[in-house]
Amino acid sequence: MSKLRHLAVAGVALAVAGVSTGVASAQPSFSSCADGSAECALIDVPLDRAAPAGARVPIAITRVRGTSPAAVPLVTLTGGPGQAGLGSLPGGVAAMRMISRITGGRDVISLDQRGTGVSALRCLAIGDAGASTPQSSLVAAVFSCANEIGPARVNYTTRATVQDLEQVRQELGLDRWGMLGISYGTLVGTTYARQHPARVDRLVLDSPVPLEGEDATSTELFAAARRVLDEICDGGGCAGVTRDPIADTRRLAQRLERRPVLGIEVDARGRARRAAFGGPRAQGALLQALVNGDQNATARAASPAGVRSALRGDSSMLLRITGDEPSSESPRRQSDALFLATICQESAVPWTTGDPAIARRAALRGVFDAQPASAFAPFTASDAWGADVWPICIGWPEAETSRPPAGGIPESVPTMILVGTEDIRTPLEAGRRIATVSPSARVVPVRGAGHSVLSEERRCVDAAMRTFFNGETASEAVCDRFSRDEPFIPIPPTGLG
């Protein structure tokens, strides 16, 4: 899951796809997938658990058979909220086979959580939204999206997904299974483990979100940003660019509050045009540029030079890092409608369902204003407001219809937490906080990695996984060694001279 994402989904014609009526089959019937690479099946679950005879949602399941039939199977839980199961797993079936090998030959299961894949939630209203879309327009689009989905929107929560998982486990005839969650998938996994600890063999959390879900100001993110900026420049990595990336970022953030910085932007067709970066009408652009580097090592390596270049009057590099092309990705792979339905309904926002938009905005402003400026440093409160999702949730009708349960992960569930030290949206600080309240949880920091550690294919991570699934505790120092592969990125010239 991204804490800071811009809504960029290709619009389609239906508000809710894949919802049917009828009853579920007693047992799933697996058959060869269309490409013959694995086994596929569908399981129907109730859209509303309070009305089990009503509409149903299909959950698509993919299974790769391992070499150890007696081993406890492992289910993978992708992020978002909104990412499809197999469709969003980096490497697809090949990744599932790799996971099977490094976990001792287990069967590996991937599934589409409700509202993703074959049951994707879809909204025309947010089809053309991008990073530069004014926040007021996004709020209106979010309200329209909620109306498109209709009353069924209240059924798309983490709690409902956990209930689906338990039904899937029962229908597959499994006594127990292991869980591997990535980003938002870690919240699904931890919530399931807290409700059904006897059913969880082992739990891996890759880039975990807080156990209690999200909060309105995400101040932990800013502490991580300061640390990551320092780490990027470790060992002379910013030589010739800057001596102090944090001070540079602070200066630029303050400048962008007053006015944008111009640069050259190139669109998907290769056409160059003058464009503005940041400024009062695009608050949060600088923070978004840094967070985008979570999943792009090249963008991380470029950010110090991009900031320095913008201080010299050229924002071209930062414009390239952030981008602003509406995504062509299908809602079946990434449903931003589900992202809104889940995040806006179960996060700690400072308003209630019946509050009007003007009261919601005032309440949220109060939360931000109550924080000292140091909480957002080297960015500003305007950056936090402009880049965060909570102002957009002002447009979602429901608020806090569902919340993750309180408490840590039960001691009976062995848990390994993988966190990239250069991950900002789900930072190392959050992973360590989970471990402090979860007796069986151990953190493995992965030096130099960003968000979604497993997608970086580090040998040390594979080794940690093998150790963990062999019943041993992986060393916290197993991924301490790191050599940055990205080339040195200098400040770009502003002219031929």
N, C-alpha and C positions, 0 to 999 in steps of 0.2 A: 504494500500500500504506500501511495505518496501522500504526505501531509500537504505538500504544495504542488498542485497540479492545475493546469489549465484545461478547461472543458473543451475537448476537440474530438467530437465523434461524428461520423458520417450519418446523417439523418436517413431514416427509412420510414416506411409507410404505416407500420403498426405500432401501437403503444406497448402492448404486451404480446410477446410471441411465445409459442410453445406451451400455453396453458390449455388444458383439455378438461373434460368431465369424464366421470366413470370411476372404476375401481382399479387398484393396483394388482399386478400379477403376483402370485404367491412366491415364485422364485424367479430371479433373473435368468434369462437364457443367453448365455454367451455364445457368440459366433465370431468368425474371422472378421476383422475390420476390413473396410473397403479396400485398403491397400495391402492387406494380408500381413501387416507388420505386428499385430497384436490381437487380443480378443476384445470384443466390444459388446456392450449390453446397455439396456435402458431400464431404470427403475422409476416408477411413478410415486411421487410423494404428495400429500395434501398441500394445497396452496395455503390453507388456513387450518391449523391443527384443531381449532375449535369447531370446525365443520368438516370432519373427515370424509363425508359422503359428497362433498362439493367438488369444486374445480381441483385439478391435479397438475403437478409440474413434473416434466420428465427430467431425470438426472442421468446424463450420459456417463458411462463408466468405461474406462480402458484398463485392461490388465495385461501385464507382461509376466509370463511365468518364469520363475527363477530355477536354479539348479538344486535347491534344497526344499523339496515339497513339505517337509515337516517344520520348516522355519516359520515363525510368525510373520504374516504379510505386513507390508508397509504401505500407507496411503499418503500421497502428496497433496498438499493444500496450497494452491497458488494465491497470489495477492490481489491488490486492488483497494477496496472491494471492486469487483467487476471483471477480473481476469478469468477467462475460461481455463479449464483444467489442462488437458493435453495441449490445447491450442496456444497456451501461454508459457508452457514449460520449455525453457531454453533447450533446444535439441530434440524435443518431442519424445518419440519412442526410443530413440538412441539414448537420450538422457535417462529414461526409465531403466533401460538395460544396464547402463553404467551404475546407477544407484543400486540395482539388484546385485551387481558384482561386488561393490564395496561394502555392502551390508550383509555379506555372507550368503548370497544366493537366494534372497527372499523374493516372493512374488511382490510386484510393485503395482499399485492401483492408483490411477489418476481419475478424478471425476470433475464434472462441471457443477460448481455450487449453484444453488437456485438463483435465477436471474442472470446466468451466464451461459455461454455456449448455445445449446439447442433451446434453452428457455430464456434467452437474453432479453432483458428490459431495454426498450428502445424509445427514444424521444426525438421527434422532429425539432422541438423547440431549442435544443442545444446543439443542433447539427453544425452550425457555422461558427460557433464560439471559438475564440483563440486567445492567446495570452494578452493581446492588446485590447480585447473587448472591454469596454467600461464596466465597472462593477455593478452599476445600476442596471445596465442591460442584462448582465448575467443573473442578477436577482430576479428580474422579470422572466427570463428564460427558464430559470429553475422553477418558479411558480407555475409556468405553463407546462413544464415537464411533469410536475406532480399531478396536474389536472389530466394530462394525457394518460398517465398510468391509471389514475382513478383510485378508488378506495383500496384496491388490492395492494397499494404501495406499502401499507403498514406491515405486510407479511414478509418483507425482505430485510431481515435482520440477522445478526450473528446467532442469536438464540434459535431462530428458525433453521438456520443452516446446521447447527449442532444437532437439532432434532432429526434433520434429514440424515446426517451421518450415522446416528444411532440406528435408524431404520435400515440404512444400507448395510451396516455391519450385521444386523440380524438376518436380513434377507440373503446375504452372502454366506451365512452359516458360520461366521467367524466368532470364536470365543474371545479373542483379543487381536489387536493389531497395533503396529507401531505407527507413528505420525511424523511427517516431515512438513513443517509449515514454512512458507516464505512470505515475509512482510505481513500483510493483513492475514494471510493464512496462519500465522503464528497465533493471532488472537482467536481464530477458530479452534486451533489445536489446543491452546491452553484452556479455553472455555470448556471444550469437550473433556479434557483431562480432569478438570475440577469437578465436573458433573458425573463423569464415569471413570474414575481412576482405576477401577479393577479391570477395565477393558483396554487400557493403554499399556503396551509392553515397554516402549521407549519413545521419547519425544525429542525431536530435533527442531530447534527454532533458529531459522536463518533470517537475520535482520529483524528482530522481534519488535512489535509495537508494544506499548505499555499494557500490562495486564488489565488495567482499568479502562482501556480505550484512550481516546484522544482528549485533550483539553484545549480551551479556547485560545491560549496565548503561546503554547509550545515553547516555553522559555528554555527547556532542556536543549532544544534545537540550536539556540543561539550560543550556548556554552560550547556545544560541539563544533559550531562553525568557527569559533575562535581557535579551538584546538586543531581543527583540520587545516586551517590556513597556515598555521605554524608548521604542521607536519609536511605539507606540500613543499615547503621551502627548506626542509631539513637537509643537511649535508651539502649546502651550497646549491640547492636546486633552483634558486631564484637569482643566482649570481648574474649581475648585469641587468637585472630587471628591477629588483627592489630589496631594500634591507629590512623592510617592515610591512608585510602584506596586510596585517591587521590595521595599521595606521592608514595605509592607502585606502582600504575598504571603508574605513570610517569617514575619511575626507570625501570620497566619492558619494557615499550614501547621503551625507549632509548636502553636497552640491545638488544631487538629483532631487532632493526635496524642493528646491527652488526652480530648477529648470532642467530640461533634458540635454543630452549630449548627442550631437549628430554623428552619423556614420553612413557607411555603404551597406545595404542589405541586398542579398542575392536570393531570388525566389527559386522554386523548384524547377523552373524552366531556364534558369541561368541568367535571368534578366536582373541587372543591377539598378538600384534606385537609392536615392537619399532617404534616410529614415532617422527617426529619433529614438533614443534609448532612454527609458526612465522618465523622470519629471513628474509633476503633480498629477498628471492624468494617467500615468502608468506606474503607480506606486508598487513597490515590491519587485521590480524587474531585476535589480541587482541581486537580491536574495534568491530569486528564481534561477538566475544564471549559476550561482554557486551550487544550489541544490541539484540542478540538472547534471552537474558533474558527478553526483552519486553513482550514476550508472554509465558514465563515460569517462574513462581515464584520460583521454585526450583533452576533454573539456576541463577536467581538474587541473591538468598541467598547464592549460592555457589561461586559467582565470587570473593569476597574478599579473601576467603581461596584459591581459584584457583590461583589468582595472587601471593599471598604470597608463595604458594607452588612452583610456577614457579621460583620465586626469589631464592628459595632454590635448584633449579635444577631439579624439577619434574613438567612437564606440563600435567600430566595425567588428572587432573581434568578439565583443560581448553580444552583439546582434547575432553573430553566427552561433554562439553558444546557446542562446535562448531559442532562436527560431520563432516563427509565428505562422507556420502553415497549418491550416486545419488538417487533422489526421484523416487519412483514407482508410484507417483500420476499421474493419467491420465490428459492429457491436457484438457479434458472436464471439469475437476474440477479446474485446475490451468494452464492457458496458458502463459508460459514464452515468447512465440513468441509475444503475444499481449502486454505483459509488455514492451518488447523492442520497438515494433512499436509505442506505445503511448508515453512512457517516452522519447525515443530518438528523437521523432519528435516535441515534444512540450515543452521541457525544455530549460532553458536559457543557452545553451552551447556557448562557445566563438568561434564558427566557422560557416561557411555557407555551404549550400548543396554541392557546387562545390569544396570545399577545399579538397586536398589530405590528406591521413592519417598522413603524416609526419608534415604537417602544423597544423592539428588539435591537434596532440599531443603537439606540441610546444606551441600552443595557450593555451591549458589547463594547461600545466606546468607553463605558465606565470601567470595564475590566482591563482594557488596554491602558487607560489613563492612570489606573491604580498601580501599575508597574513602574519601578524606577527606570530611568533611561539606561542604566547599566545592564538591565535584564536583557535588552535587545542588542547591546553593543557587539560588534562594531557597526551594526545596522541601526535603524531607527524604528520607532513605533509605527511610523508610516509604512516602512518596508513590511513589517509584520502584518499590518492590516491589509496591505495591498496584495501580498502573496499568499495569505492564508485562505482556507476554505470557509471559515466561519461566517465572514460577511456574506458569502454566497448563500449559505444555509438560511439566512434571513428570509429567503423566498420559499423555503420548504415548509408546508403547513404544519407537520407534526414535529414535536421536539421531545426527545428523551422518552420515546415509547418503550425503549428497551435499553438495558445497560448490562455490561459484563458483570458477573458475580464478583464479590469482594474476596480477598485472600490470595495466597500464593498457590503454586503448583504443589499438589500433595507429595509427601516424602516418598510414597510408594511408587512414584513415576520417575525413573531416571531421566534426566533432562540435560541435553547439551545445547548451549547457546553459542551460535556463530555470529560474530559481528565484525564488519570491516571497520578499521580504525579511521577511514576517511568517509564513512557513511554519516550523513547529516540528518536525513529524515528519520532514520531509526538508529540513533547513535549508540556508541559504546556505553555511555552513561546510563541509558535506559536499560540495556541488557544487564548491566551490573545491578541495577535496582531490582530487576526481576529475581536475580540470584539471591539477593539478601533476604527475600521473603519465601524462598523456595529451597528447602533443605537439600534436595537431591540435584539441584541445578548447578552446572559448572559453565563458566564463560570461557570461550576460546576466541580471543581477539585475533583478527587476521590483518596483519600490518599491511598498509597500503591498499587494502581492498575497499570498495565502495558498497553500495546497496546491492543485496542479493549475492552473497558470497559464493554460493555454489555455481553461479553462472560464470565465474572467473576461472574455473577449472584449475585451482591450485592443488598441487600434489600434497601439500601439508594438510589441506582440508580433507582430501581423500583418506590420508593416514589417520586423521582424527576421527573420521567417521568409522573406519575399520576398527579402531581401538574401542570406540564407544559401543558398537554393535557386537563386539566380542565380549562385552560385559565388563570392560575396564574403564578407567577414567582417563580421558585425553588430557595431556599436559597443557596448561594454559600458555606455555611458551612454544608450543609446537609450530606456530605460524609467525614467530617473531622476526625471522629473517626475510628480508624483502629487498629486491633490487628493482627500482622503477624502470620499466621498459620504455615509457614515453620519452621521446626526444626533447631536448631543451627547446622551449618555445620563447623566442625573444620578443621584444616589443616591435610590432610591425611599423615600417616606415610610413610617414604621412605624405611623402612625395618622392619623385625620382632622384632628387638631390641627396 
